[in-house]
Structures are given as structure tokens and as C-alpha cells.
């Protein structure tokens, strides 16, 4: 018996050497992490959440109340550095791209473990892509972004720690997009019809629903699920097997976990934050004054960075295919759209609607994207220029009633929609309508229910509307909007059959932009696209909200709070000076 | 023989109990077709809403049209409404299956009730009891001292209570706790059912006390409108009754004023209020809805509202059936209680 024991120890030592864990070091205090410090362990971060998670299945989850949580439970082959926005190794420690740009080989970190202690290998990666993402049974919006010329990449295992992807054509966004959550084969493989023909086609959609016992939900992320009490609380706790360490070799994350307190109104979350029940809060513009007044006394820090607007854009669209033929003719004139852009008083909108917390947007690409080109042509507020343009295209007041008329003498008027209940959008519309009236353009403002608006928009039945689109660092994310045949090309669906030269060129630029792995070359393509979009004003961009964040000063390593990192992209390096403190209270 | 003896000693009682039972049975049977008709109407009214569950996905640039078409096919949303209704109602009749939530992939009943039904009933009935305990004595007081300063003050309070919007009052109460009383400095939380450290803790005396602290503002907010209107009703009814001849007779007999008011007048004045009690049940749920959103309470109403916004069809339908059922049960309870307090009422 004793012999066996000694042998056992030797075996453990031997495996211990060969399976040295290849952890990723987060260089806190160095390079772009210079404002960060090595922290101490303990404490829960307490945040407010507006709704229950609807599922814990990351690839199925649709709304932030779910993805804010599932994002913490999983990791991908690559990840985006939340400070530099560059792609970095994650579960893959390195990769090679072949000469022709078609084959990408990932080398995985060795010796990593899932949150339940099972080993992580290439089988998990191959299962995630072949068995889940590329599996048409699964209702995920992750599949379409990996399509290259309409084809999915192939994914194959080379050895236990090497995976190879083959693309139909070079695809620059690939390294960023491939960073989606890797799922555990040992937990889910039997539910995929790719591996088990007898599986229920719905199984991978319904697995890891909100009723799942927490220990069943296994991931590679910094945290794992601990508890979910509907309408009250979600708790995630430290994943003891997480694969990142600080420069001193301490395992991350520092926090014991995160508690999401569910409250259904921002008013309540704000009051809870002020009451010292939450550690962090993303204040609305109207909250800033209140928080500033009591910041010193309560130990609240407020972060507003005028160089950091949120991702996404807000715009006014004119339907160039709208059912009213007389309107359509004018909506198709670039002079008309420029006149409309001259009537958007962005500074007044920023001051009155965004309470100063906004910046004008001119390009379809989000300002924080490395592809953003700031010097596009701008048609800023200038009612006189607008009036001149309108005179030029023959929209003049023909009967002296104060409104400009069509050449046939009837009043030129159009309906402007936005989604009812969004006060920022409604107020922006009202300012625009008033400015239009000043130059004799009659706009009938009609806010309608969001779903009704979407149906109208995608059915091409609207005249003009003010809405927003989400954005990201990657301009290719807008392909479905910008391409002439894109499903969201709602300002002119007829471009698909009969593209204008500009639409054709934008299609080309989007193809060229993804075919090179060279950033500078791609930048030139997206620059040309941004200039074309700004000159032609297919969408008239308005104003972007600035990023705002407030937190109690007990929380450390907050230097990088920014829209790039999402709400809590830094959770793994956050730590609390006093781990027993929530907000400004010891409890 | 034993049976006969019972009959002889209490024939009237037996008759009443039997009539009552058959009456209740009949009422319960009537409920079924009513619920059925309600379900048909509400399902087709629901179809008038623009869009469906997949509409929200359509503005997501990462979803292709084909993917959305697949989604619609999976949920049967590409089928006409009457087929979907038929499948749903057959599921209920044959399997007791109320459909599923498209959003959370749970059975519709779980999506609505799990972790909520108990709290909802506690809050609603807690408020009901709170309302009656407060309102009836005040209403009586107000009627007995008609046109006194106190009566005017209470009347004024009543009008404010009825007219103040529920959600606004909830916000005011929370704001008052945070900004004026500064309860945070005493380590107390606002909103929800418990402070954070008690939410996932096992029940203890401290947790119970903390629960009462969180329940009190809810009772005040949800109960305010009900209390105010109940006071007005009680006052009005009692004033009517106090003018009746039998009250005069009672006084003439030399009965003490307390006995005259509580035993003779209130006993009769309260009957219409009991009928109202049954019907007030759905009102309570509606009132609790706004408070639930502002105060962050786990209630069925909010889950229902969420489903309505997401057009999560079967959850909405199950919710509507639940509320319709509740209204009917409330009415029935009201009628039964009326029979219990008023022996003049007979069921034939």
C-alpha cells in the first residue's frame, strides 16, 4: 500500500510538471495597465439591474439583463483589451494566419480547467463551433457575424491543444469575432444533433435556462453562477479555476463575486445607490446634479469623459422608397437631406435634451472605434443654408400660408416617427420639428409604439423616423445596414435591385475592408465609406450620449471604466479597500 | 336514523348549508364558460398589437432574415392566430399545459408565478387587511362626528389619497426615506423585500423584522387609495343607516350609543362594502403593480406586464386567465361573505 502511495505522489508530480498551467498575466501597473494596482481579495461588488436574466445560455441571450451576467461566466479564444481595444490572446495563447489568409491556427493554453474542475481542451473549442454556433438548431446571433461570403468557416482539431479554422475568403474581423464564449463539451455535447442524432433540436436553446441548478452552468469566465432569486437577486462568485493572474502570481478575480440587485426602475436604482446599497451606478443626465451635490459627503466619485461617447448612433432616416411618390422624389435628393441636416440644431439638443452630456455625431462609425474618421463633411445647424437649398430644389411657399409647397401647390409635409416613451428621442424630434417650421417645412411628429415602428421601418412604410442603432469598434458590424441588400437597409430597400453608384461603391468598400488583415489598408476603405455616407446623408446623425459612471470610492482599479469595457469589463481586476463595505456602509 | 335526528334538530341550518353549497357549485360551473369566452376575446385582442415576439430581434443587425423566419416557424408564429389559439386551449384541456414562455423557455406558469405568487398574495391580502383595519374605524368616526373638524380633515385626506397617482406616491415615499430620513446612515435599505444581507439568508428574527420594515411602505402605498375610498364609502353608508327608524328605535330603547352604532347601524351599513370587497381584489393587484415596479417587489403583475411588452403570447394569456379567475373568485367570496353577515339573503 505504501508503495502505491509513493507512486501516486510521483504520478501527481509528473503530471504537475507536464500540465503546468499556462496562465495569462494581467500586467497591472505596467504599460496600458499603469493606473491599476495589485489588489487584495474579498468582498462582493453590488450593482443594480433593471430586469431578471431571461436565460443563462450566453449564445441565446438577447438583452443586457442576461448578457451582463452570462458574459462574466464565459471566455473565448481571443479577447479585446478593454483599454486599448486591441485583440489579445485569451483561451488561445497564440495563433498563426496562413500566407493566403484562409487558415488560422490557434494554440490553446494548456492545463486550464472549467469552473467545475474538468480539463479544457481543443474538443471543447471544436464542439462550441461545430456543435453549437454553426448548428442551425441553435438560435444565436453569433453565427451570422462569422459568415464570410455566405459561408461559415470550418473548424477542426489538430491535437489536444491546437485548433484550425479555414475560411472561404480572408476575413479581417475574424480574430475579434472568434472570441465568443466557449462551451463545455463534457456538459453539453450530448444535446447537439451534430454529435448525437437523437437529441431534441430545441435542447441547446432551452439548456441553461433560468431554472437550471447553478452548478450545472459551467464556464471559463472569471465568475460562476451561485444563485438566482427571481425579481430579487442574482449572485455570481469567483471561479477558482480562472486562468488569469496578476503580476505577483495571485489568481484573479480579486472579488468574491458580484451581486446583481434587481429593481425595475432606474429611479429606484438611483435611490438605492444614493442610500449606499450599491457600489456602482450609471447615472442618467438628470441624476448628475444630485450626485455631485452629495458626492464629497458620501464618498461618491463621478466619471464623465467628454472624449468617450457611448457606442451606437442616433439618426433621422428619410425613406427614399416611401409610398408617397411626391415625397420620395425629394427624399432622394441629396440637397434635401443636406437641408434637413442643416436643420438639426445639435448644440441645442445637447444642451437642452442631453443636459450637456452629448457630442454631435457625423459618421456612421462609432467615435470610439479605431476606424472612426473625424473629418467627414459636416452639414451642421444653419437654417439659412437649409432655406437656400430648399429654394434651389423648388420647395417654395407658393400660396403664402407660411409652409413650403410641392410644385403642384399642395403643402410639402411629412410624418416623423420615433418610439413613444423615449423622452430623449421625443424631445430631439420636437426641437427638429420646431426648426423645420422656422424655414417653412411642415413636419407631423407622431411618436408610436416601438414594435409598430419597427414593423413600419422594415416594411418600408414610414416617411421619416428618428431611431438608434447599436455600434461597436468593428465597422463591419454595420454591414447589414449599409450594404445595398442588407436586411436593415431601411432607407432604400430598392438599392438591392437597382443600386446607385454610391451604394455600389459602399458594397465594394465593405468587401475590401474585411479582405485585408492590414489595419491601415482597411482604415482607408472605411474612411472612404464614412466620407460617402456623410456626404450623402442616408442617415442624418444627431447626437451621442457621453459615458457616465458613478461609484463609491471604496472600489479600486476603476481607472479604466469606459464604454469599451462594457458595464463591468474590469470586474476581474476590481477590488475593495474594505471588502466588508457595500457602497459607503459596513454591513 | 342518525341523519334524521340531525335533520330534525337543525333543518334550517342544513337547508341553508345545502343551498349555499349548490349555489357555490353552480357559480363555479358558470366560471368555466366565462373564462373560455374571456380567453377567446383576449387572445384575439392580443393579435391587434402590432408585431410579435420576434419584432424585437428584427432591429438587431446580427440577425439575418432567415434566422428570424426560423424563429417564427419554431414558435408557430407563422401560423394563423386561430390555429395557435386552438393548440393552446387544447393543451390546457387535455394536458393542463398553459403553453410556454418564448422569452425564458419556461412553462408559462413558471414564468409568471415562480417565486412570485406567494409574495403577491401576501402583499395583496396584507394590504387588504391593512386597508380594512384602518378604514372602517375612521369611516365610522367620520360619520358619527359629521362636519366636525376631524371629519373635514379626514375627508381632505381621503380626496388626496384617492387622487394621488400610485407610482408617484411610491417614489415620494422612497425619496423621503433616502433624502429626508436618510435611512442609509442607519444601515437600512429601501425597495425590495429585504436588505441585501438578508435576501439569501435563512429566515431569522432579524430577517423578519427587516421584512416588516420593507413591507410597511408597500402597505402604505398600495393601501392608500383603497383606504381613502373605503373611508368615504363607510362614512356615506353609515350616515344613511344612522337616519333609519330602527336606529332611532334602538336609541329610544335606551341602548348605549356604542351598541347602537356598532351593533345596529354599522352591521347594516357594511353590507355593500362587503360586495365591494370581492371586486376590489383585482384593483389591489393593479395598485400593487405600480408599487411593485418602483419598489422592486416580486409580483405576478410585473411579470405579466413584462410578458405583455415582449408579446410573450402564452404568458400573457395565462396571466389574463389568472386575473379573470381572480375577479370571479373575488366576486364569489364577496357574495358568500355577504350571505354570512346578512341572514336575510337567501340562495335559491
Interface residues (C-beta under 8 A of the other chain):
Chain A: X46 X51 X54 X55 X62 X136 X139 X141 X142 X143 X144 X145 X202 X205 X206 X209 X210 X211 X227 X229 X230 X231 X232 X233 X235 X259 X261 X262 X263 X264 X265 X267 X268 X271 X272 X274 X275 X276 X277 X449 X451 X452 X454 X455 X457 X458 X467 X469 X470 X477 X478 X479 X480 X481 X486 X487 X488 X582 X583 X585 X587
Chain B: X49 X50 X51 X55 X56 X57 X58 X59 X60 X61 X62 X63 X64 X65 X67 X70 X71 X74 X103 X104 X105 X106 X110 X114 X115 X116 X171 X174 X175 X177 X178 X179 X183 X184 X185 X187 X189 X190 X191 X192 X193 X194 X195 X196 X197 X199 X200 X292 X293 X294 X295 X296 X297 X298 X299 X302 X303 X306 X311
